[in-house]
Amino acid sequence: MSYPEVRNYVQRLVGEHGGPAPIAGSPTWCALSDDNPAKLLAVLHCGTRWVLEEAMASIDERRLAEKAAAVEVSQAADWARVGSEIRRRDEWLRTHPWAKREVSA
């Protein structure tokens, strides 16, 4: 779903702001005659808003899936063991400075 495409299409149809329009389905909207441009504009606003909400929901779903994957990855490692290995390596390198690799430019 591409909200910007829908928004741009509606703006091309009705102009940048389109003018005032009541909320679609509200008593004010129902009281408008069917040939009143504000009635159609309200429906266009409503549809555009729906597309925006769907796009935002899709982004939120992806964000939650990525978060769940990150949590799963972080819980898969034995971090106490990883930390212990890093400490042992660092201690070994401190006591054996000759073993440090250096990159020359």
N, C-alpha and C positions, 0 to 999 in steps of 0.2 A: 504494500500500500504506500503510495507516494502522496503524502499530504501537500508538499509544495506544488505538485502538478495540479491537484484539485483546487487549491487556493488560487493559483495563477489563472486557471480556467474560469473560475467564478469571478475573479477580478476583471478578466477580459470581458465577461458578459455584462457585469453591472458597474464597472468602474472601480477605482481604488477603494472607496468606502461604501459605495452602493446606496447610501442614505439610511435613514432610520427605518427600523422594522421591528415589530413586536416579536415575542418569542412564538415560534410555530406551535399551534395547538392551544395557545392561551386564549382567554375570552376576548381579548382585544383582537387577536389574529382571526378568530372565528367570526367576529363582527365585520371584518373587512369584506368588501365585495370581491368576487373571484377575479375581476379584472384589475384589481388594485396591485400595482407593481410591488408594494411592500409585502404582500402576501407571498408571492413567489420568492422574493428576497429572503424572507424569514425561513422558508424551506431550504433555500440554498445555504444559508448560514448554518442551519441545523445539520444538513448533510456534511458540510465542510467540517463542522465541529466533531461529528461522529468519526470522520476519517482521521482527524487529529488524535482523538482519544484512542482509536484502534492502533495508530502508529506508536503512540506513547506506551500502550499496553504491550505491544510487541517488543519495544526497547526494554521495558521492565522485565519481560519474560526472559529475554536474552541475558540481561544483567543477572537475574537470579540463577539462571543455569550456569553462567560463568562463575558466580560466587560458589555455588554448590560444587562445581568441579575443582575450584581452588581449595576449598575446605577438604575435599576428598584427597587431593594430592598432598596437602599439608599433613593430614592425619595418617597417610600411608607410610611415612618415614618414621623410623625410631630416632627422634631428635636427640634424645639423651645419648644414644650411641654415636650419632653424627657429631655432636658437640665434643664428646670424649675423644673421638678420632682426630678432630681438628686440634684439640688441646695437645694431644700426644704428638702430632705432626709438628706443631709450632714449637713445642719443647725440644723435640729432636733437632729441628733446624737451629734453635738457639744454641744447643750444645755441639752442633756440627756445622759451623758457619761455612766451612769449605764446600758443603753440599748444596748451597743455595745457587740456583740457576740465575744468571743475569743476562739480560738482553742487551746486546750492544747496538748502538744506533748506526 
